């Protein structure tokens, strides 16, 4: 059933192009602060990094970054801390 899902070395076929570290650096250039959490999510068939940043003035932002290219898709202020 999943024979085409992984290459022989066990890596997913839809491998991302940028690393988690690169995604964090891109996000911090857009929203300066402290990274609280980083997720990778599959949205509409596309891998996206979700980087949550706490700014010095205590606001929480989510920066969505396209894993394939590093392009920022969305910057959004979060209303809660969960």
C-alpha positions in Angstrom: 0.0 0.0 0.0 2.8 2.4 0.9 5.5 1.1 -1.4 5.8 4.4 -3.3 5.7 6.5 -0.2 9.3 6.0 0.8 12.5 5.6 -1.2 14.7 2.6 -0.4 16.5 4.7 2.3 13.3 5.5 4.2 13.0 9.2 3.2 9.6 10.5 2.2 9.3 11.2 -1.5 8.1 14.8 -0.9 11.4 15.8 0.8 11.6 19.5 1.8 14.2 21.7 0.3 15.0 24.0 3.2 15.9 22.8 6.7 14.1 23.5 10.0 17.1 25.8 10.9 16.7 27.7 7.6 13.0 28.1 8.2 13.7 29.6 11.6 16.2 32.1 10.2 13.8 33.2 7.5 11.0 33.6 10.1 13.2 35.6 12.5 14.2 38.0 9.6 10.5 38.8 9.2 9.5 38.8 12.9 12.3 39.4 15.3 11.9 37.6 18.7 12.3 34.3 20.3 11.2 31.1 18.6 8.7 29.2 20.8 7.9 26.2 18.6 8.3 24.9 15.0 6.0 22.5 13.3 5.9 21.0 9.8 2.5 20.5 8.4 1.0 19.2 5.2 -1.5 21.9 3.9 -3.3 21.2 0.7 -0.7 18.7 -0.3 2.2 21.2 0.3 4.8 21.0 3.1 4.8 24.1 5.3 6.9 25.1 8.3 4.9 26.8 11.0 7.2 28.9 13.1 5.8 30.5 16.3 7.7 33.6 17.5 7.3 35.6 20.7 8.3 39.2 20.2 10.0 41.4 22.8 6.7 43.2 23.4 5.1 39.8 24.3 3.1 39.2 21.1 3.0 35.7 19.5 3.2 35.4 15.7 2.9 32.4 13.5 5.0 32.5 10.3 4.2 29.9 7.6 7.0 29.1 5.3 6.9 27.0 2.1 9.3 24.1 2.8 10.2 23.7 -0.8 11.4 27.2 -1.5 11.6 29.1 1.8 8.9 31.6 0.6 6.8 33.1 3.4 3.2 32.3 2.9 1.6 34.0 5.9 2.5 36.1 9.0 -0.3 36.1 11.5 -0.5 37.4 15.1 -1.9 34.7 17.4 -4.5 35.6 20.0 -3.7 32.9 22.5 -0.7 31.0 23.6 -1.8 27.3 23.1 
